[in-house]
Amino acid sequence: MSDERRAKLFQNGGGQAVRLQADYRIEGDEVYVSRDEVTGDVTLSVHPRGNVWKEYLAYRDSLSVPDEDLDEYMAERPMNQPVTRRSVFEDD
């Protein structure tokens, strides 16, 4: 569960800044900012949102696992099996 607190906003030249409490301190000198189109919520992140899949795929490819093995692994997963329809009155 996330820890939610309030932070102060203030004007800084022509822009706006957020004053974070010490325990929310972010290392570095920049963050990524995104806005949810539906809610309007603004999120600060140390990682760019768009590169998550790119990083995952690069990592997966670095493992040198043949595609056939990946396909076989995914085929064995229960969620990829056809659903068997049963009567609600059948015994397990």
MONOR-V820283 format. One record per residue. N is the residue number from 0. RES is the residue in one small letter. OMEGA is omega in degrees with one decimal (999 if undefined). Layout:
n = {N/N}
res = {RES/RES}
omega = {OMEGA/OMEGA}
//
This chain:
n = {0/1/2/3/4/5/6/7/8/9/10/11/12/13/14/15/16/17/18/19/20/21/22/23/24/25/26/27/28/29/30/31/32/33/34/35/36/37/38/39/40/41/42/43/44/45/46/47/48/49/50/51/52/53/54/55/56/57/58/59/60/61/62/63/64/65/66/67/68/69/70/71/72/73/74/75/76/77/78/79/80/81/82/83/84/85/86/87/88/89/90/91}
res = {m/s/d/e/r/r/a/k/l/f/q/n/g/g/g/q/a/v/r/l/q/a/d/y/r/i/e/g/d/e/v/y/v/s/r/d/e/v/t/g/d/v/t/l/s/v/h/p/r/g/n/v/w/k/e/y/l/a/y/r/d/s/l/s/v/p/d/e/d/l/d/e/y/m/a/e/r/p/m/n/q/p/v/t/r/r/s/v/f/e/d/d}
omega = {-177.6/177.8/-176.0/177.7/174.9/176.0/-179.8/174.1/174.5/179.6/-180.0/-174.2/178.9/-177.3/179.8/-179.7/178.2/177.2/-178.9/174.8/-175.3/-177.7/174.3/-177.6/-179.2/177.9/178.2/-177.7/174.4/176.0/174.6/-178.1/175.7/178.9/175.7/-176.2/-177.4/-174.5/-175.7/179.6/178.0/-179.3/172.5/-179.1/175.6/179.3/176.1/-179.0/-172.7/-174.8/-176.9/179.9/179.2/178.8/179.1/-178.8/176.9/177.9/179.8/179.8/179.8/-179.4/179.4/175.3/179.9/-180.0/-179.6/179.1/177.3/179.5/-179.5/178.9/-178.2/-179.7/-178.1/-176.9/-177.6/-177.5/179.7/179.4/178.7/179.2/176.4/179.5/178.1/174.5/179.0/-177.8/178.9/174.0/177.2/999}
//
